[in-house]
């Protein structure tokens, strides 16, 4: 059942790395759900239900975060010149704002 649910989720990368990362995400979700359910449920059926209620949403959240990070990295790799230009412009604007603020502070002092 677990494989059936998670099969459509894949990452936009090499299939080998996709398998490795998805296995890590699955293990993290499993152990987090196992630990949480073990501490918070008293019956076996309750632990099982709580385990799956925690594991699947956590798996989806972790998958989404990893997918977003991979897409950001791929965008930066594809457009690295524009990213550098944008970061440089932000740095210049930030320095200009700091200079203006410091000049105003020193101008106000008698």
N, C-alpha and C positions, 0 to 999 in steps of 0.2 A: 504494500500500500504506500509506504514511504517513497519508494522509487517512482511509483506512478504519479504521485503528487508533485515531486520535485523534478521530474524529467523535463517539463517544458522550460524550467529555469536554467539558463545557461549564460555564460559570460561571453562578451565580444572579444575573445582572445583565442590563442592556440588551444586546441582541444586537450592537449596534455596538461597545460596549466589550468584549464577550466576544470578538469577532473581533480587535480590536486587542491585547488582553492575551494571547490564545492565540497570536497571531502573534509577539509579543515573547518569550513562553515558548519557542516553537518555535525562534526564532532563537538565543536564549541556549543552549538545549540543543544546537542544531546546532553552534555555534561552539565550545562547550566540548568536545563529542565530537570534532569535527574536530581541534582542537588536541591533545587527549589521544591520539587514535589516531595522529596524525602523528608524535608523539614516541615512542610506545611499540610500534609495529608495523613490521616490516621489509618484508613483502610487501603487494601491493595487496589480495589477498583477506583477509589478516590485518587490514589497516587498515579495510576495509569491515566485517568482522565485529565488530571492536572498536568501531568507530564506532557501530554499531547497538546493541551491548551496553551502551554508555555512554549513548547518546542517549535511548533509550526510558525506562529507569528514571529518568534525570535529568528528563525531560519530566514523568513522572508525579509525581515528588517536588515539582517546581516548581509543577505544577498543584494539587497537594494543599495546599501552603503558601498559594498565592494564594486558593484556595477557602476555607480556614480563616480567612484574614485578612478576606475579604469577608464571611463569615458573622459574625465578631466585630463588624465595623463595622456591619453591618445590625442586629445585636442591640443594640449601643450606641445606634444611632439610634432604634430602636423603644422602648427602655427607658431613656432617658437620665436620667430622674428617679431610678429605682432605682439606676442606676450611680453617680450623684452621691451619693445617700444612703449607699450601701455604701462608696464611697471616703472620704466624710466620717467614717463610723464607724471605718474602719480607721485614719484619721489620728488621731482622738481616742484610740483604744486605744493607738496607737503613742506618742503624746505622754504618755499616762498611764504607760506602761511605762518610758519614759525618765525621767520624774519620779521614779518609785519607785526605779529603779536609782540615780539620783544622790543621793536622800535616804539610801539604804542606804550608799553609799560615804562620804558626809559624816558619817554617824552612826558609822561604824567608826573614823574618824580621831580620835586623842586631842586 
